[in-house]
Amino acid sequence: MSQASTVLTALYAGKKDEAAYLASKKSSLDLFEAAALGRTARVTELLEQHAPRAKKFADDGYTALHLAAFFGHVEAARVLLQHGAEVDAIARNPTKVTPLHSAAAIGSRELIVLLLDAGARVNEKQKGGFTALQACALQGNVELVRLLLERGADPLLRADDGRSAEGMAREKGHAAVVAALGERKRK
């Protein structure tokens, strides 16, 4: 597998200013860079030229939708979905994440709703057998835990290590999440 571009490498390292600088020095951004930077106009331009790009994977194994979701760019994600991006694309790298996992990782309600409304499978598992619900439970994000439960997330699913979302929340001391998950099991 090839390496990510310098723009993406800077973003992955949390260096947003450096990524923006590197982007400014390029003659043009590719779809993955544009999605990761939230440059919706460029994403739109590239997809209007060739819509099948929305389904392509970058050299590092992510789609543009994964990148838009992970870096919190709702409008870029919306445009990608409108142009046929696969909402449940599984990363072609060891993480095996979907865009929903990416949105859950950053705790974005708006992106999670967008992806679920587009048909994302709420119980899809990534590497280690982790679900979006478990990610939100680990973060202690009771609002997103409730949202995912309302949208069909299974609180009884276990990661490969045997832990459930409730067990993960309990380990981290997230009492409100434990309570929300407990309420759901009783229904």
Beta strands, then each sheet from edge to edge (+ up, - down):
end
